Amino acid sequence: MKSWPSPSLPSPVSGPSVSVTAHDTAQDAVVGVGPESGNARLYVCGITPYDATHMGHAFTYVTFDLLNRAWRDAGLTVSYTQNVTDVDDPLLERAAATGVDWAQLATEQTDLFRADMTALRVLPPDTYVGVVEAIPEVEALVARLSEAGYIYQVEDEHPDWYFATTRAEGFGEVSSYDRAQMVEVFAERGGDPDRPGKRDPLDCLVWRLERDGEPAWDSALGRGRPGWHVECTAIALDTLGASFDVQGGGSDLVFPHHEMCAAEAVAATGEPFAKAYVHVAMVGLDGEKMSKSKGNLVLVSQLREQGVDPMAIRLVLLSHHHLTEWSWTSEDLEANVARLAAWRAAVSGGTSVDAEETVRAVRAAVADDLHADRALEALDAWAADSPQANTDAPGARDTVRALVDGLLGVAL
C-alpha cells in the first residue's frame, strides 16, 4: 500500500542532540526510548478506514511524528511501520449501512487520511501495510502459534480459531489490569468474553471463518479473515522483528489490543513484542471523548476545507502533552492561529535575538517525554523578544525556521 509524500525537510540544526525519553505504559515510567545509535524501530497502529480523520486520530499521529523527528534529530535512522485495518467489523458495518462497497469505502477513506497527514506534514511511515495485503503473514504467524500449542477452534456452527491468550508468558504486563477489569474492557472494545466454546473468556480471535456476505480469503485455517489483534502482531514482526523500540497508539489500545499483540508475539517468538509502549490520551469535544461511534467529531479535512491553515491545526495538537486528555475548542484554535502568525512575523522581521538558548530549550523539551507544549512556550518567548531586539543576530531567523520545520514539523 502506498504511503504519502514526505515533506521536504531542511538540514539538521547544528548543535548537540539529546537522548529521547517517553512514558512507557508497561512500566508506568518515563524511560529512554530508542537505541543510543543506529536504527530506531517504531510501530503505530493505523486507522480503520470507515470515516474521516478526526482530532483524536491527528493527535496520535502527530505525537508519533514528533517521536520520529526527535529520534532523527538525535542522529538515529528510523524504521517506521503503520498498518491500515482495511477489513474489519466497523468497516463492514458502515459499508452495509451506506450501501457502499467495503473495499471502495476503505480506499476512499485511506486516501483522505493520506491527504490529511500530508497537510499536517506528518512524515510517512517507511512501511504502510493494509491488512488485506498482509493475510499471508497473518496465516504464517497463526501457524507458528499453532505449532507452539496456543491455537484452538471453538466447536459450533462457526468453528473460528482462537489464541489461548492467558497462557502466554507476561500476559497482563502492558496494561497491569486485573482479570475482572480485563474481562469488562474486553467486552467494551470488540472482544467476545461470553462466546460459548472458548477455553477462557480472554482468549482472542485470530481467524474468523467465512459468513454469508462477508469478505473471505482461502487459507490453511479455512476460508475466512483475520482477527483484529493478530493483524498488527504479524505486520510488526514481519517488518520490524521482535523487541522493536516502541509500540504506539491511542490510550484506548492499551487493552485489549496491545496486550493481546504482546501476548501473541511472546508466544510466537519467545521475545518481548516491544521494548516500550507509548500511548496518546483521548481528545474530547464538549466534555466527551471524540469518537466515530459518538459522532462528535472535529475533522481535519473539514477544517482544511474551511480554510484553516494546517500548521495552526498542528500547533493546537503540539500544544497539548500526549499524556493529558483535552477537548478541542475554537478558542484553542484561534490562539494557535495567532501563535503561527507571531512566529512567521518573527522569522520574517528585520531584527531578531540570538536563538542558541531557544534551540537548546526546544530540543530538551521534545526529548523529555515529547513535551512539545514546553517547546512552543520557548519559541513564543523568542518570537516575542525578536521585534524588540537592539541588534540582529546573524542567522537566528534561519536557525529558528529550520528548527521549527525539522523538529516540530511546522512550516513557517
C-alpha positions in Angstrom: 0.0 0.0 0.0 1.4 3.4 -0.9 2.2 5.9 1.8 2.1 9.6 1.4 4.6 12.2 0.1 7.3 13.2 2.6 7.7 16.9 3.2 11.0 18.4 2.1 12.9 18.8 5.3 15.7 21.3 6.0 19.2 20.3 7.0 19.5 19.5 10.7 20.3 22.4 13.0 23.8 22.2 14.3 24.5 21.5 18.0 24.5 18.6 20.4 21.5 16.3 20.2 19.6 15.0 23.2 18.6 11.3 24.0 14.9 10.8 23.8 12.6 9.6 26.6 8.9 8.8 26.7 6.4 7.4 29.1 6.2 3.6 28.9 2.7 2.3 29.9 4.1 -1.1 30.8 6.5 0.4 33.4 4.4 3.4 34.2 7.5 5.5 34.0 9.4 7.8 31.7 12.2 5.8 30.1 14.8 6.1 27.4 13.4 5.0 24.1 15.4 4.1 21.0 19.0 3.0 20.8 22.0 5.2 21.6 23.0 4.9 17.9 21.8 3.3 14.8 18.3 2.4 13.8 15.1 3.0 16.0 12.1 0.9 15.2 8.5 2.2 15.6 5.1 0.6 15.0 2.0 2.7 15.3 -1.5 1.2 14.9 -3.2 2.8 11.9 -6.8 3.7 11.1 -9.8 1.5 10.4 -10.9 3.5 7.3 -14.6 3.8 7.6 -14.7 7.6 8.3 -12.5 10.7 8.1 -9.6 11.7 10.3 -10.8 13.4 13.5 -8.6 15.2 16.0 -8.1 12.2 18.2 -6.5 10.4 15.2 -4.5 13.5 14.3 -3.3 13.9 17.9 -2.0 10.3 17.9 -0.2 10.5 14.5 1.3 14.0 15.2 2.6 12.7 18.5 4.4 9.8 16.9 5.6 12.1 14.1 7.2 14.1 16.9 8.9 11.0 18.2 10.1 10.2 14.7 11.6 13.6 14.3 13.1 13.6 17.8 14.9 10.4 17.0 16.2 11.7 13.7 17.3 14.9 15.5 19.3 12.7 17.9 21.1 11.2 14.9 19.2 8.0 14.6 17.7 6.4 11.5 14.1 5.3 11.9 12.2 2.3 10.6 8.5 3.1 10.9 5.6 0.8 10.2 2.0 1.7 10.3 -1.0 -0.6 9.3 -4.4 0.1 7.9 -7.2 -2.2 9.2 -8.8 -2.3 5.8 -11.1 -5.2 6.6 -12.9 -5.2 10.0 -16.3 -5.3 11.5 -16.8 -1.5 11.8 -15.8 -1.0 8.2 -18.1 -3.7 7.0 -21.0 -2.4 9.1 -20.5 1.1 7.8 -20.4 -0.2 4.2 -23.6 -2.1 4.7 -25.3 0.9 6.3 -24.3 3.2 3.5 -24.7 0.8 0.6 -21.0 1.4 -0.5 -18.7 -1.5 -1.3 -16.5 -2.1 1.7 -13.3 -2.1 -0.4 -14.3 1.2 -2.1 -15.1 2.8 1.3 -11.7 1.6 2.7 -9.9 3.1 -0.4 -11.7 6.4 -0.2 -11.1 6.9 3.5 -7.5 5.8 3.3 -6.9 8.3 0.6 -8.5 11.1 2.7 -6.3 10.1 5.6 -3.2 10.3 3.5 -4.3 13.8 2.3 -4.8 14.9 5.9 -1.4 13.6 7.0 0.3 15.3 4.1 -1.4 18.6 5.0 -0.3 18.2 8.7 3.3 17.4 7.5 3.4 14.1 9.2 6.4 12.1 8.0 5.2 9.0 6.2 5.9 5.5 7.6 8.6 3.6 5.7 6.1 0.7 5.5 2.4 1.3 5.2 0.5 -2.0 5.1 -3.1 -2.9 4.7 -4.4 -6.0 6.4 -5.7 -7.3 3.1 -2.2 -7.4 1.7 -0.8 -8.9 4.9 -3.0 -12.0 5.1 -0.2 -14.4 4.2 1.9 -13.0 7.1 -1.1 -13.5 9.4 -1.6 -17.0 8.3 2.1 -17.7 8.8 2.0 -16.3 12.4 -1.1 -18.3 13.3 0.7 -21.4 12.0 3.6 -20.7 14.4 1.3 -20.2 17.3 -0.5 -23.4 16.4 2.8 -25.3 16.4 3.5 -23.9 19.9 0.1 -25.2 21.1 -1.7 -21.8 21.5 -4.4 -22.1 18.8 -7.7 -23.9 19.0 -11.1 -24.0 17.3 -14.4 -23.5 19.1 -17.0 -26.2 18.5 -20.1 -24.7 17.0 -21.6 -23.8 13.6 -18.7 -21.3 13.1 -15.6 -23.1 14.4 -13.4 -20.0 14.4 -9.8 -20.1 15.6 -8.7 -18.6 18.9 -5.5 -17.8 20.7 -5.1 -19.0 24.3 -4.2 -15.5 25.5 -3.8 -16.1 29.2 -1.3 -18.9 28.7 1.3 -16.5 27.2 4.2 -15.5 29.4 3.9 -12.0 30.7 0.2 -11.5 29.8 -1.1 -8.5 31.7 2.2 -6.7 31.9 1.4 -4.0 29.3 -1.9 -2.8 31.0 -1.4 -4.1 34.5 -5.2 -4.6 34.6 -6.6 -7.2 37.0 -8.7 -10.0 35.5 -12.1 -8.5 36.3 -11.1 -5.3 34.6 -9.7 -7.1 31.6 -13.0 -9.0 31.0 -15.0 -5.8 31.4 -12.9 -3.8 29.0 -12.5 -6.7 26.5 -16.3 -6.7 26.1 -16.4 -3.0 25.6 -13.7 -2.9 23.0 -14.6 -5.5 20.4 -13.9 -8.7 22.4 -16.2 -11.6 23.0 -15.7 -12.9 26.5 -19.1 -14.6 26.6 -18.7 -16.6 23.5 -19.6 -20.3 24.2 -16.8 -22.8 23.5 -13.9 -20.6 24.4 -11.5 -22.0 26.9 -11.0 -18.7 28.6 -13.1 -15.5 28.3 -10.0 -13.5 27.4 -8.9 -15.7 24.5 -8.9 -13.7 21.3 -10.0 -14.4 17.8 -7.2 -15.0 15.3 -9.2 -16.3 12.3 -12.9 -15.8 11.6 -14.4 -18.3 9.2 -16.5 -17.1 6.4 -20.0 -15.8 6.9 -22.5 -15.0 4.2 -21.9 -11.6 2.7 -18.5 -11.1 4.3 -15.2 -10.9 2.5 -13.0 -14.0 3.0 -9.7 -15.5 1.8 -8.6 -19.1 1.4 -6.1 -20.3 3.9 -4.9 -23.4 5.7 -7.2 -22.4 8.6 -10.3 -22.4 6.3 -11.8 -19.7 4.2 -12.2 -16.6 6.3 -10.4 -13.4 7.5 -8.0 -12.4 10.3 -9.0 -11.3 13.8 -8.0 -7.8 14.9 -5.0 -8.2 17.2 -3.1 -10.8 15.2 -3.0 -8.5 12.2 -0.8 -5.9 13.9 1.3 -8.6 15.5 2.0 -10.3 12.2 2.7 -7.0 10.4 5.0 -5.7 13.1 7.0 -8.9 13.4 7.3 -9.2 9.7 8.5 -5.6 9.1 10.4 -4.8 12.3 11.2 -8.0 14.0 10.8 -8.8 17.7 11.7 -6.4 20.5 11.4 -3.3 18.4 11.7 0.0 20.2 8.2 1.5 20.5 4.7 0.2 20.0 2.4 3.3 19.8 -1.3 4.2 19.6 -4.1 5.8 21.4 -4.7 5.0 25.1 -7.8 3.1 24.1 -5.5 0.5 22.6 -3.7 -0.4 25.8 -6.2 -3.2 26.4 -7.1 -5.4 24.7 -5.2 -4.6 21.6 -1.6 -4.0 22.7 -1.9 -6.5 25.5 -3.1 -9.2 23.0 -0.5 -8.3 20.4 2.3 -8.6 23.0 1.0 -12.0 24.2 0.9 -13.4 20.7 4.4 -12.1 19.9 5.9 -13.6 23.1 4.1 -16.9 22.4 5.4 -17.0 18.8 9.0 -15.7 19.3 9.9 -16.1 22.9 10.9 -12.4 22.9 9.1 -9.3 24.0 7.0 -7.6 21.3 8.2 -4.1 22.0 10.7 -2.5 24.4 8.3 0.3 25.3 4.6 1.1 24.9 3.8 4.7 24.3 0.1 5.9 24.3 -1.7 9.1 23.5 -4.5 10.5 25.6 -8.1 10.9 24.2 -9.3 14.1 22.7 -12.8 15.4 23.6 -15.4 17.8 22.4 -17.8 19.4 24.8 -16.6 17.2 27.7 -17.0 13.9 25.9 -14.4 11.7 24.2 -14.3 12.4 20.5 -15.1 9.2 18.6 -16.7 7.9 15.4 -19.3 6.0 17.4 -20.5 9.1 19.2 -20.4 11.2 16.0 -19.0 14.2 17.9 -16.1 14.7 15.5 -13.9 17.7 14.5 -12.4 16.5 11.2 -9.1 17.6 9.8 -10.5 17.6 6.3 -13.4 19.8 7.2 -11.2 22.4 8.8 -8.9 22.4 5.8 -12.0 22.9 3.5 -12.9 25.9 5.7 -9.5 27.5 5.0 -7.8 26.8 8.3 -4.1 26.6 7.9 -3.0 23.0 8.7 0.0 24.4 10.5 -2.3 26.1 13.0 -4.1 22.7 13.5 -0.7 21.1 14.0 0.2 23.7 16.6 -3.0 23.0 18.5 -2.1 19.3 18.7 1.5 20.1 19.7 0.3 22.4 22.5 -1.1 19.5 24.5 1.1 16.9 26.1 0.4 13.4 24.8 -0.5 12.0 28.3 -3.1 14.7 29.0 -6.7 14.4 27.9 -8.1 17.6 26.5 -11.0 19.0 24.5 -11.0 20.8 21.2 -12.2 24.4 21.3 -12.4 27.2 18.9 -10.6 29.4 21.4 -7.6 27.0 21.3 -7.6 27.1 17.5 -7.7 30.9 17.5 -4.8 31.1 19.9 -2.7 28.9 17.8 -3.6 30.8 14.6 -2.2 33.9 16.4 0.8 31.9 17.6 1.6 30.9 14.0 1.3 34.5 12.8 3.6 35.7 15.5 6.3 33.1 14.7 6.1 33.9 11.0 6.4 37.6 11.7 9.4 37.0 13.9 11.3 34.9 11.3 10.5 37.4 8.6 11.2 40.6 10.5 14.2 42.9 10.4 15.7 42.0 13.7 15.9 39.0 16.0 17.6 37.8 19.2 20.1 35.0 19.3 18.5 31.6 19.1 21.1 29.4 20.7 19.3 29.2 24.1 15.9 28.7 22.3 17.3 25.8 20.3 18.6 24.1 23.4 15.3 24.6 25.2 13.2 23.3 22.3 15.4 20.2 21.8 15.4 19.5 25.6 11.6 19.8 25.8 10.9 17.5 22.9 13.4 14.9 24.1 11.9 14.9 27.6 8.8 12.7 27.1 7.8 14.6 23.9 6.9 17.9 25.7 6.2 19.9 22.6 4.0 22.1 24.8 7.1 23.4 26.6 8.9 23.8 23.2 6.1 26.0 22.0 6.4 28.2 25.0 10.2 28.7 24.4 9.5 29.7 20.8 6.8 32.1 21.9 9.3 33.8 24.1 11.8 34.1 21.3 9.2 35.4 18.9 8.0 38.0 21.5 11.6 39.3 22.1 12.7 39.4 18.5 10.9 42.6 17.4 12.4 44.4 20.4 16.0 43.2 19.7 18.5 46.1 19.5 20.8 44.2 17.1 20.1 41.4 14.6 21.6 38.0 15.5 23.0 36.8 12.2 21.3 33.6 11.1 19.0 33.4 14.1 15.8 33.6 12.0 17.0 30.9 9.7 18.0 28.7 12.6 14.6 29.0 14.2 12.8 28.4 10.9 14.9 25.2 10.4 14.3 24.1 14.0 10.6 24.6 13.9 10.4 22.9 10.5 12.6 19.9 11.1 11.8 19.1 14.8 8.3 20.3 15.2 7.1 19.8 11.6 5.7 23.4 11.3 6.4 25.3 8.1 6.9 29.0 8.7 
